[in-house]
Amino acid sequence: MRAAILGLSLTLMLGGVAPAQADAIKRACIDSGRTGANYALCGCIQSVANQTLSRSEQRKAASFFAEPHRAQEVRQSDRASDERFWTRYRQFGAVAQNACS
């Protein structure tokens, strides 16, 4: 048992995923209270996020669930970093829609 826990901890650390930071989008999705938000759907969306967005991008995207206006601000921003993020975020959304619907 101890070896299994150590192995999981090493996997998380080597993968760059701290347990407190993992599944930011899934948690935000479930906590949003939106109709249709359930563990299966939110888990699927998180899986796509893991493949398409960095951890910091996932945290930023997760913030949109609580503050939808923040997404509009980022989308309209003139900052190059926001423009790069928005391109990846749109790709994430398209993949998630196809994979999770």
Phi and psi restraints in degrees (range 20) as a CNS / XPLOR table:
assign (resid 1 and name C) (resid 2 and name N)
       (resid 2 and name CA) (resid 2 and name C) 1.0 -61.6 20.0 2
assign (resid 2 and name N) (resid 2 and name CA)
       (resid 2 and name C) (resid 3 and name N) 1.0 -39.2 20.0 2
assign (resid 2 and name C) (resid 3 and name N)
       (resid 3 and name CA) (resid 3 and name C) 1.0 -64.7 20.0 2
assign (resid 3 and name N) (resid 3 and name CA)
       (resid 3 and name C) (resid 4 and name N) 1.0 -38.0 20.0 2
assign (resid 3 and name C) (resid 4 and name N)
       (resid 4 and name CA) (resid 4 and name C) 1.0 -65.2 20.0 2
assign (resid 4 and name N) (resid 4 and name CA)
       (resid 4 and name C) (resid 5 and name N) 1.0 -42.6 20.0 2
assign (resid 4 and name C) (resid 5 and name N)
       (resid 5 and name CA) (resid 5 and name C) 1.0 -65.5 20.0 2
assign (resid 5 and name N) (resid 5 and name CA)
       (resid 5 and name C) (resid 6 and name N) 1.0 -42.9 20.0 2
assign (resid 5 and name C) (resid 6 and name N)
       (resid 6 and name CA) (resid 6 and name C) 1.0 -61.5 20.0 2
assign (resid 6 and name N) (resid 6 and name CA)
       (resid 6 and name C) (resid 7 and name N) 1.0 -43.2 20.0 2
assign (resid 6 and name C) (resid 7 and name N)
       (resid 7 and name CA) (resid 7 and name C) 1.0 -61.6 20.0 2
assign (resid 7 and name N) (resid 7 and name CA)
       (resid 7 and name C) (resid 8 and name N) 1.0 -42.5 20.0 2
assign (resid 7 and name C) (resid 8 and name N)
       (resid 8 and name CA) (resid 8 and name C) 1.0 -64.7 20.0 2
assign (resid 8 and name N) (resid 8 and name CA)
       (resid 8 and name C) (resid 9 and name N) 1.0 -43.2 20.0 2
assign (resid 8 and name C) (resid 9 and name N)
       (resid 9 and name CA) (resid 9 and name C) 1.0 -60.7 20.0 2
assign (resid 9 and name N) (resid 9 and name CA)
       (resid 9 and name C) (resid 10 and name N) 1.0 -44.1 20.0 2
assign (resid 9 and name C) (resid 10 and name N)
       (resid 10 and name CA) (resid 10 and name C) 1.0 -64.7 20.0 2
assign (resid 10 and name N) (resid 10 and name CA)
       (resid 10 and name C) (resid 11 and name N) 1.0 -40.4 20.0 2
assign (resid 10 and name C) (resid 11 and name N)
       (resid 11 and name CA) (resid 11 and name C) 1.0 -60.8 20.0 2
assign (resid 11 and name N) (resid 11 and name CA)
       (resid 11 and name C) (resid 12 and name N) 1.0 -45.2 20.0 2
assign (resid 11 and name C) (resid 12 and name N)
       (resid 12 and name CA) (resid 12 and name C) 1.0 -64.7 20.0 2
assign (resid 12 and name N) (resid 12 and name CA)
       (resid 12 and name C) (resid 13 and name N) 1.0 -43.2 20.0 2
assign (resid 12 and name C) (resid 13 and name N)
       (resid 13 and name CA) (resid 13 and name C) 1.0 -68.2 20.0 2
assign (resid 13 and name N) (resid 13 and name CA)
       (resid 13 and name C) (resid 14 and name N) 1.0 -44.4 20.0 2
assign (resid 13 and name C) (resid 14 and name N)
       (resid 14 and name CA) (resid 14 and name C) 1.0 -68.3 20.0 2
assign (resid 14 and name N) (resid 14 and name CA)
       (resid 14 and name C) (resid 15 and name N) 1.0 -30.0 20.0 2
assign (resid 14 and name C) (resid 15 and name N)
       (resid 15 and name CA) (resid 15 and name C) 1.0 -80.2 20.0 2
assign (resid 15 and name N) (resid 15 and name CA)
       (resid 15 and name C) (resid 16 and name N) 1.0 -3.7 20.0 2
assign (resid 15 and name C) (resid 16 and name N)
       (resid 16 and name CA) (resid 16 and name C) 1.0 77.2 20.0 2
assign (resid 16 and name N) (resid 16 and name CA)
       (resid 16 and name C) (resid 17 and name N) 1.0 17.8 20.0 2
assign (resid 16 and name C) (resid 17 and name N)
       (resid 17 and name CA) (resid 17 and name C) 1.0 -111.3 20.0 2
assign (resid 17 and name N) (resid 17 and name CA)
       (resid 17 and name C) (resid 18 and name N) 1.0 108.6 20.0 2
assign (resid 17 and name C) (resid 18 and name N)
       (resid 18 and name CA) (resid 18 and name C) 1.0 -78.8 20.0 2
assign (resid 18 and name N) (resid 18 and name CA)
       (resid 18 and name C) (resid 19 and name N) 1.0 137.8 20.0 2
assign (resid 18 and name C) (resid 19 and name N)
       (resid 19 and name CA) (resid 19 and name C) 1.0 -53.0 20.0 2
assign (resid 19 and name N) (resid 19 and name CA)
       (resid 19 and name C) (resid 20 and name N) 1.0 -36.5 20.0 2
assign (resid 19 and name C) (resid 20 and name N)
       (resid 20 and name CA) (resid 20 and name C) 1.0 -70.8 20.0 2
assign (resid 20 and name N) (resid 20 and name CA)
       (resid 20 and name C) (resid 21 and name N) 1.0 -20.5 20.0 2
assign (resid 20 and name C) (resid 21 and name N)
       (resid 21 and name CA) (resid 21 and name C) 1.0 -98.6 20.0 2
assign (resid 21 and name N) (resid 21 and name CA)
       (resid 21 and name C) (resid 22 and name N) 1.0 -14.6 20.0 2
assign (resid 21 and name C) (resid 22 and name N)
       (resid 22 and name CA) (resid 22 and name C) 1.0 -68.9 20.0 2
assign (resid 22 and name N) (resid 22 and name CA)
       (resid 22 and name C) (resid 23 and name N) 1.0 149.0 20.0 2
assign (resid 22 and name C) (resid 23 and name N)
       (resid 23 and name CA) (resid 23 and name C) 1.0 63.4 20.0 2
assign (resid 23 and name N) (resid 23 and name CA)
       (resid 23 and name C) (resid 24 and name N) 1.0 34.9 20.0 2
assign (resid 23 and name C) (resid 24 and name N)
       (resid 24 and name CA) (resid 24 and name C) 1.0 -60.2 20.0 2
assign (resid 24 and name N) (resid 24 and name CA)
       (resid 24 and name C) (resid 25 and name N) 1.0 -42.6 20.0 2
assign (resid 24 and name C) (resid 25 and name N)
       (resid 25 and name CA) (resid 25 and name C) 1.0 -70.7 20.0 2
assign (resid 25 and name N) (resid 25 and name CA)
       (resid 25 and name C) (resid 26 and name N) 1.0 -41.7 20.0 2
assign (resid 25 and name C) (resid 26 and name N)
       (resid 26 and name CA) (resid 26 and name C) 1.0 -59.2 20.0 2
assign (resid 26 and name N) (resid 26 and name CA)
       (resid 26 and name C) (resid 27 and name N) 1.0 -46.8 20.0 2
assign (resid 26 and name C) (resid 27 and name N)
       (resid 27 and name CA) (resid 27 and name C) 1.0 -63.6 20.0 2
assign (resid 27 and name N) (resid 27 and name CA)
       (resid 27 and name C) (resid 28 and name N) 1.0 -43.8 20.0 2
assign (resid 27 and name C) (resid 28 and name N)
       (resid 28 and name CA) (resid 28 and name C) 1.0 -64.2 20.0 2
assign (resid 28 and name N) (resid 28 and name CA)
       (resid 28 and name C) (resid 29 and name N) 1.0 -39.3 20.0 2
assign (resid 28 and name C) (resid 29 and name N)
       (resid 29 and name CA) (resid 29 and name C) 1.0 -61.6 20.0 2
assign (resid 29 and name N) (resid 29 and name CA)
       (resid 29 and name C) (resid 30 and name N) 1.0 -50.3 20.0 2
assign (resid 29 and name C) (resid 30 and name N)
       (resid 30 and name CA) (resid 30 and name C) 1.0 -64.6 20.0 2
assign (resid 30 and name N) (resid 30 and name CA)
       (resid 30 and name C) (resid 31 and name N) 1.0 -42.4 20.0 2
assign (resid 30 and name C) (resid 31 and name N)
       (resid 31 and name CA) (resid 31 and name C) 1.0 -73.1 20.0 2
assign (resid 31 and name N) (resid 31 and name CA)
       (resid 31 and name C) (resid 32 and name N) 1.0 -11.8 20.0 2
assign (resid 31 and name C) (resid 32 and name N)
       (resid 32 and name CA) (resid 32 and name C) 1.0 -68.4 20.0 2
assign (resid 32 and name N) (resid 32 and name CA)
       (resid 32 and name C) (resid 33 and name N) 1.0 -25.5 20.0 2
assign (resid 32 and name C) (resid 33 and name N)
       (resid 33 and name CA) (resid 33 and name C) 1.0 74.6 20.0 2
assign (resid 33 and name N) (resid 33 and name CA)
       (resid 33 and name C) (resid 34 and name N) 1.0 10.8 20.0 2
assign (resid 33 and name C) (resid 34 and name N)
       (resid 34 and name CA) (resid 34 and name C) 1.0 -72.2 20.0 2
assign (resid 34 and name N) (resid 34 and name CA)
       (resid 34 and name C) (resid 35 and name N) 1.0 147.3 20.0 2
assign (resid 34 and name C) (resid 35 and name N)
       (resid 35 and name CA) (resid 35 and name C) 1.0 -59.0 20.0 2
assign (resid 35 and name N) (resid 35 and name CA)
       (resid 35 and name C) (resid 36 and name N) 1.0 133.6 20.0 2
assign (resid 35 and name C) (resid 36 and name N)
       (resid 36 and name CA) (resid 36 and name C) 1.0 88.1 20.0 2
assign (resid 36 and name N) (resid 36 and name CA)
       (resid 36 and name C) (resid 37 and name N) 1.0 -10.1 20.0 2
assign (resid 36 and name C) (resid 37 and name N)
       (resid 37 and name CA) (resid 37 and name C) 1.0 -75.7 20.0 2
assign (resid 37 and name N) (resid 37 and name CA)
       (resid 37 and name C) (resid 38 and name N) 1.0 112.8 20.0 2
assign (resid 37 and name C) (resid 38 and name N)
       (resid 38 and name CA) (resid 38 and name C) 1.0 -139.1 20.0 2
assign (resid 38 and name N) (resid 38 and name CA)
       (resid 38 and name C) (resid 39 and name N) 1.0 172.7 20.0 2
assign (resid 38 and name C) (resid 39 and name N)
       (resid 39 and name CA) (resid 39 and name C) 1.0 -60.8 20.0 2
assign (resid 39 and name N) (resid 39 and name CA)
       (resid 39 and name C) (resid 40 and name N) 1.0 -38.8 20.0 2
assign (resid 39 and name C) (resid 40 and name N)
       (resid 40 and name CA) (resid 40 and name C) 1.0 -67.0 20.0 2
assign (resid 40 and name N) (resid 40 and name CA)
       (resid 40 and name C) (resid 41 and name N) 1.0 -48.7 20.0 2
assign (resid 40 and name C) (resid 41 and name N)
       (resid 41 and name CA) (resid 41 and name C) 1.0 -65.6 20.0 2
assign (resid 41 and name N) (resid 41 and name CA)
       (resid 41 and name C) (resid 42 and name N) 1.0 -48.3 20.0 2
assign (resid 41 and name C) (resid 42 and name N)
       (resid 42 and name CA) (resid 42 and name C) 1.0 -64.9 20.0 2
assign (resid 42 and name N) (resid 42 and name CA)
       (resid 42 and name C) (resid 43 and name N) 1.0 -34.4 20.0 2
assign (resid 42 and name C) (resid 43 and name N)
       (resid 43 and name CA) (resid 43 and name C) 1.0 -66.4 20.0 2
assign (resid 43 and name N) (resid 43 and name CA)
       (resid 43 and name C) (resid 44 and name N) 1.0 -38.7 20.0 2
assign (resid 43 and name C) (resid 44 and name N)
       (resid 44 and name CA) (resid 44 and name C) 1.0 -64.0 20.0 2
assign (resid 44 and name N) (resid 44 and name CA)
       (resid 44 and name C) (resid 45 and name N) 1.0 -45.1 20.0 2
assign (resid 44 and name C) (resid 45 and name N)
       (resid 45 and name CA) (resid 45 and name C) 1.0 -61.4 20.0 2
assign (resid 45 and name N) (resid 45 and name CA)
       (resid 45 and name C) (resid 46 and name N) 1.0 -41.5 20.0 2
assign (resid 45 and name C) (resid 46 and name N)
       (resid 46 and name CA) (resid 46 and name C) 1.0 -63.0 20.0 2
assign (resid 46 and name N) (resid 46 and name CA)
       (resid 46 and name C) (resid 47 and name N) 1.0 -39.6 20.0 2
assign (resid 46 and name C) (resid 47 and name N)
       (resid 47 and name CA) (resid 47 and name C) 1.0 -60.5 20.0 2
assign (resid 47 and name N) (resid 47 and name CA)
       (resid 47 and name C) (resid 48 and name N) 1.0 -42.9 20.0 2
assign (resid 47 and name C) (resid 48 and name N)
       (resid 48 and name CA) (resid 48 and name C) 1.0 -65.4 20.0 2
assign (resid 48 and name N) (resid 48 and name CA)
       (resid 48 and name C) (resid 49 and name N) 1.0 -41.7 20.0 2
assign (resid 48 and name C) (resid 49 and name N)
       (resid 49 and name CA) (resid 49 and name C) 1.0 -59.7 20.0 2
assign (resid 49 and name N) (resid 49 and name CA)
       (resid 49 and name C) (resid 50 and name N) 1.0 -40.0 20.0 2
assign (resid 49 and name C) (resid 50 and name N)
       (resid 50 and name CA) (resid 50 and name C) 1.0 -61.5 20.0 2
assign (resid 50 and name N) (resid 50 and name CA)
       (resid 50 and name C) (resid 51 and name N) 1.0 -29.0 20.0 2
assign (resid 50 and name C) (resid 51 and name N)
       (resid 51 and name CA) (resid 51 and name C) 1.0 -89.0 20.0 2
assign (resid 51 and name N) (resid 51 and name CA)
       (resid 51 and name C) (resid 52 and name N) 1.0 -21.4 20.0 2
assign (resid 51 and name C) (resid 52 and name N)
       (resid 52 and name CA) (resid 52 and name C) 1.0 -119.6 20.0 2
assign (resid 52 and name N) (resid 52 and name CA)
       (resid 52 and name C) (resid 53 and name N) 1.0 -19.8 20.0 2
assign (resid 52 and name C) (resid 53 and name N)
       (resid 53 and name CA) (resid 53 and name C) 1.0 -125.4 20.0 2
assign (resid 53 and name N) (resid 53 and name CA)
       (resid 53 and name C) (resid 54 and name N) 1.0 146.1 20.0 2
assign (resid 53 and name C) (resid 54 and name N)
       (resid 54 and name CA) (resid 54 and name C) 1.0 -70.4 20.0 2
assign (resid 54 and name N) (resid 54 and name CA)
       (resid 54 and name C) (resid 55 and name N) 1.0 168.5 20.0 2
assign (resid 54 and name C) (resid 55 and name N)
       (resid 55 and name CA) (resid 55 and name C) 1.0 -61.0 20.0 2
assign (resid 55 and name N) (resid 55 and name CA)
       (resid 55 and name C) (resid 56 and name N) 1.0 -41.7 20.0 2
assign (resid 55 and name C) (resid 56 and name N)
       (resid 56 and name CA) (resid 56 and name C) 1.0 -67.3 20.0 2
assign (resid 56 and name N) (resid 56 and name CA)
       (resid 56 and name C) (resid 57 and name N) 1.0 -37.2 20.0 2
assign (resid 56 and name C) (resid 57 and name N)
       (resid 57 and name CA) (resid 57 and name C) 1.0 -66.3 20.0 2
assign (resid 57 and name N) (resid 57 and name CA)
       (resid 57 and name C) (resid 58 and name N) 1.0 -35.5 20.0 2
assign (resid 57 and name C) (resid 58 and name N)
       (resid 58 and name CA) (resid 58 and name C) 1.0 -65.3 20.0 2
assign (resid 58 and name N) (resid 58 and name CA)
       (resid 58 and name C) (resid 59 and name N) 1.0 -40.8 20.0 2
assign (resid 58 and name C) (resid 59 and name N)
       (resid 59 and name CA) (resid 59 and name C) 1.0 -63.2 20.0 2
assign (resid 59 and name N) (resid 59 and name CA)
       (resid 59 and name C) (resid 60 and name N) 1.0 -41.2 20.0 2
assign (resid 59 and name C) (resid 60 and name N)
       (resid 60 and name CA) (resid 60 and name C) 1.0 -63.5 20.0 2
assign (resid 60 and name N) (resid 60 and name CA)
       (resid 60 and name C) (resid 61 and name N) 1.0 -46.5 20.0 2
assign (resid 60 and name C) (resid 61 and name N)
       (resid 61 and name CA) (resid 61 and name C) 1.0 -63.4 20.0 2
assign (resid 61 and name N) (resid 61 and name CA)
       (resid 61 and name C) (resid 62 and name N) 1.0 -39.2 20.0 2
assign (resid 61 and name C) (resid 62 and name N)
       (resid 62 and name CA) (resid 62 and name C) 1.0 -62.3 20.0 2
assign (resid 62 and name N) (resid 62 and name CA)
       (resid 62 and name C) (resid 63 and name N) 1.0 -32.7 20.0 2
assign (resid 62 and name C) (resid 63 and name N)
       (resid 63 and name CA) (resid 63 and name C) 1.0 -64.4 20.0 2
assign (resid 63 and name N) (resid 63 and name CA)
       (resid 63 and name C) (resid 64 and name N) 1.0 -21.9 20.0 2
assign (resid 63 and name C) (resid 64 and name N)
       (resid 64 and name CA) (resid 64 and name C) 1.0 -68.1 20.0 2
assign (resid 64 and name N) (resid 64 and name CA)
       (resid 64 and name C) (resid 65 and name N) 1.0 -25.1 20.0 2
assign (resid 64 and name C) (resid 65 and name N)
       (resid 65 and name CA) (resid 65 and name C) 1.0 -64.7 20.0 2
assign (resid 65 and name N) (resid 65 and name CA)
       (resid 65 and name C) (resid 66 and name N) 1.0 -41.0 20.0 2
assign (resid 65 and name C) (resid 66 and name N)
       (resid 66 and name CA) (resid 66 and name C) 1.0 -83.2 20.0 2
assign (resid 66 and name N) (resid 66 and name CA)
       (resid 66 and name C) (resid 67 and name N) 1.0 -31.5 20.0 2
assign (resid 66 and name C) (resid 67 and name N)
       (resid 67 and name CA) (resid 67 and name C) 1.0 -130.1 20.0 2
assign (resid 67 and name N) (resid 67 and name CA)
       (resid 67 and name C) (resid 68 and name N) 1.0 78.8 20.0 2
assign (resid 67 and name C) (resid 68 and name N)
       (resid 68 and name CA) (resid 68 and name C) 1.0 -57.4 20.0 2
assign (resid 68 and name N) (resid 68 and name CA)
       (resid 68 and name C) (resid 69 and name N) 1.0 -29.6 20.0 2
assign (resid 68 and name C) (resid 69 and name N)
       (resid 69 and name CA) (resid 69 and name C) 1.0 -64.9 20.0 2
assign (resid 69 and name N) (resid 69 and name CA)
       (resid 69 and name C) (resid 70 and name N) 1.0 -27.4 20.0 2
assign (resid 69 and name C) (resid 70 and name N)
       (resid 70 and name CA) (resid 70 and name C) 1.0 -60.8 20.0 2
assign (resid 70 and name N) (resid 70 and name CA)
       (resid 70 and name C) (resid 71 and name N) 1.0 -36.8 20.0 2
assign (resid 70 and name C) (resid 71 and name N)
       (resid 71 and name CA) (resid 71 and name C) 1.0 -62.0 20.0 2
assign (resid 71 and name N) (resid 71 and name CA)
       (resid 71 and name C) (resid 72 and name N) 1.0 -42.1 20.0 2
assign (resid 71 and name C) (resid 72 and name N)
       (resid 72 and name CA) (resid 72 and name C) 1.0 -63.5 20.0 2
assign (resid 72 and name N) (resid 72 and name CA)
       (resid 72 and name C) (resid 73 and name N) 1.0 -40.7 20.0 2
assign (resid 72 and name C) (resid 73 and name N)
       (resid 73 and name CA) (resid 73 and name C) 1.0 -62.3 20.0 2
assign (resid 73 and name N) (resid 73 and name CA)
       (resid 73 and name C) (resid 74 and name N) 1.0 -44.0 20.0 2
assign (resid 73 and name C) (resid 74 and name N)
       (resid 74 and name CA) (resid 74 and name C) 1.0 -66.0 20.0 2
assign (resid 74 and name N) (resid 74 and name CA)
       (resid 74 and name C) (resid 75 and name N) 1.0 -43.1 20.0 2
assign (resid 74 and name C) (resid 75 and name N)
       (resid 75 and name CA) (resid 75 and name C) 1.0 -60.7 20.0 2
assign (resid 75 and name N) (resid 75 and name CA)
       (resid 75 and name C) (resid 76 and name N) 1.0 -38.0 20.0 2
assign (resid 75 and name C) (resid 76 and name N)
       (resid 76 and name CA) (resid 76 and name C) 1.0 -90.2 20.0 2
assign (resid 76 and name N) (resid 76 and name CA)
       (resid 76 and name C) (resid 77 and name N) 1.0 -2.9 20.0 2
assign (resid 76 and name C) (resid 77 and name N)
       (resid 77 and name CA) (resid 77 and name C) 1.0 -64.3 20.0 2
assign (resid 77 and name N) (resid 77 and name CA)
       (resid 77 and name C) (resid 78 and name N) 1.0 147.9 20.0 2
assign (resid 77 and name C) (resid 78 and name N)
       (resid 78 and name CA) (resid 78 and name C) 1.0 -92.8 20.0 2
assign (resid 78 and name N) (resid 78 and name CA)
       (resid 78 and name C) (resid 79 and name N) 1.0 -2.7 20.0 2
assign (resid 78 and name C) (resid 79 and name N)
       (resid 79 and name CA) (resid 79 and name C) 1.0 -70.3 20.0 2
assign (resid 79 and name N) (resid 79 and name CA)
       (resid 79 and name C) (resid 80 and name N) 1.0 134.3 20.0 2
assign (resid 79 and name C) (resid 80 and name N)
       (resid 80 and name CA) (resid 80 and name C) 1.0 -60.3 20.0 2
assign (resid 80 and name N) (resid 80 and name CA)
       (resid 80 and name C) (resid 81 and name N) 1.0 -38.1 20.0 2
assign (resid 80 and name C) (resid 81 and name N)
       (resid 81 and name CA) (resid 81 and name C) 1.0 -65.5 20.0 2
assign (resid 81 and name N) (resid 81 and name CA)
       (resid 81 and name C) (resid 82 and name N) 1.0 -37.5 20.0 2
assign (resid 81 and name C) (resid 82 and name N)
       (resid 82 and name CA) (resid 82 and name C) 1.0 -68.7 20.0 2
assign (resid 82 and name N) (resid 82 and name CA)
       (resid 82 and name C) (resid 83 and name N) 1.0 -36.8 20.0 2
assign (resid 82 and name C) (resid 83 and name N)
       (resid 83 and name CA) (resid 83 and name C) 1.0 -65.2 20.0 2
assign (resid 83 and name N) (resid 83 and name CA)
       (resid 83 and name C) (resid 84 and name N) 1.0 -41.2 20.0 2
assign (resid 83 and name C) (resid 84 and name N)
       (resid 84 and name CA) (resid 84 and name C) 1.0 -64.8 20.0 2
assign (resid 84 and name N) (resid 84 and name CA)
       (resid 84 and name C) (resid 85 and name N) 1.0 -43.9 20.0 2
assign (resid 84 and name C) (resid 85 and name N)
       (resid 85 and name CA) (resid 85 and name C) 1.0 -59.6 20.0 2
assign (resid 85 and name N) (resid 85 and name CA)
       (resid 85 and name C) (resid 86 and name N) 1.0 -47.0 20.0 2
assign (resid 85 and name C) (resid 86 and name N)
       (resid 86 and name CA) (resid 86 and name C) 1.0 -61.9 20.0 2
assign (resid 86 and name N) (resid 86 and name CA)
       (resid 86 and name C) (resid 87 and name N) 1.0 -36.2 20.0 2
assign (resid 86 and name C) (resid 87 and name N)
       (resid 87 and name CA) (resid 87 and name C) 1.0 -62.1 20.0 2
assign (resid 87 and name N) (resid 87 and name CA)
       (resid 87 and name C) (resid 88 and name N) 1.0 -47.0 20.0 2
assign (resid 87 and name C) (resid 88 and name N)
       (resid 88 and name CA) (resid 88 and name C) 1.0 -67.0 20.0 2
assign (resid 88 and name N) (resid 88 and name CA)
       (resid 88 and name C) (resid 89 and name N) 1.0 -37.2 20.0 2
assign (resid 88 and name C) (resid 89 and name N)
       (resid 89 and name CA) (resid 89 and name C) 1.0 -64.9 20.0 2
assign (resid 89 and name N) (resid 89 and name CA)
       (resid 89 and name C) (resid 90 and name N) 1.0 -40.7 20.0 2
assign (resid 89 and name C) (resid 90 and name N)
       (resid 90 and name CA) (resid 90 and name C) 1.0 -65.0 20.0 2
assign (resid 90 and name N) (resid 90 and name CA)
       (resid 90 and name C) (resid 91 and name N) 1.0 -40.4 20.0 2
assign (resid 90 and name C) (resid 91 and name N)
       (resid 91 and name CA) (resid 91 and name C) 1.0 -62.9 20.0 2
assign (resid 91 and name N) (resid 91 and name CA)
       (resid 91 and name C) (resid 92 and name N) 1.0 -44.0 20.0 2
assign (resid 91 and name C) (resid 92 and name N)
       (resid 92 and name CA) (resid 92 and name C) 1.0 -57.0 20.0 2
assign (resid 92 and name N) (resid 92 and name CA)
       (resid 92 and name C) (resid 93 and name N) 1.0 -46.6 20.0 2
assign (resid 92 and name C) (resid 93 and name N)
       (resid 93 and name CA) (resid 93 and name C) 1.0 -61.9 20.0 2
assign (resid 93 and name N) (resid 93 and name CA)
       (resid 93 and name C) (resid 94 and name N) 1.0 -41.4 20.0 2
assign (resid 93 and name C) (resid 94 and name N)
       (resid 94 and name CA) (resid 94 and name C) 1.0 -65.6 20.0 2
assign (resid 94 and name N) (resid 94 and name CA)
       (resid 94 and name C) (resid 95 and name N) 1.0 -44.0 20.0 2
assign (resid 94 and name C) (resid 95 and name N)
       (resid 95 and name CA) (resid 95 and name C) 1.0 -65.6 20.0 2
assign (resid 95 and name N) (resid 95 and name CA)
       (resid 95 and name C) (resid 96 and name N) 1.0 -44.3 20.0 2
assign (resid 95 and name C) (resid 96 and name N)
       (resid 96 and name CA) (resid 96 and name C) 1.0 -62.2 20.0 2
assign (resid 96 and name N) (resid 96 and name CA)
       (resid 96 and name C) (resid 97 and name N) 1.0 -40.2 20.0 2
assign (resid 96 and name C) (resid 97 and name N)
       (resid 97 and name CA) (resid 97 and name C) 1.0 -62.6 20.0 2
assign (resid 97 and name N) (resid 97 and name CA)
       (resid 97 and name C) (resid 98 and name N) 1.0 -43.4 20.0 2
assign (resid 97 and name C) (resid 98 and name N)
       (resid 98 and name CA) (resid 98 and name C) 1.0 -69.5 20.0 2
assign (resid 98 and name N) (resid 98 and name CA)
       (resid 98 and name C) (resid 99 and name N) 1.0 -41.1 20.0 2
assign (resid 98 and name C) (resid 99 and name N)
       (resid 99 and name CA) (resid 99 and name C) 1.0 -79.7 20.0 2
assign (resid 99 and name N) (resid 99 and name CA)
       (resid 99 and name C) (resid 100 and name N) 1.0 -30.0 20.0 2
assign (resid 99 and name C) (resid 100 and name N)
       (resid 100 and name CA) (resid 100 and name C) 1.0 -108.8 20.0 2
assign (resid 100 and name N) (resid 100 and name CA)
       (resid 100 and name C) (resid 101 and name N) 1.0 -1.2 20.0 2
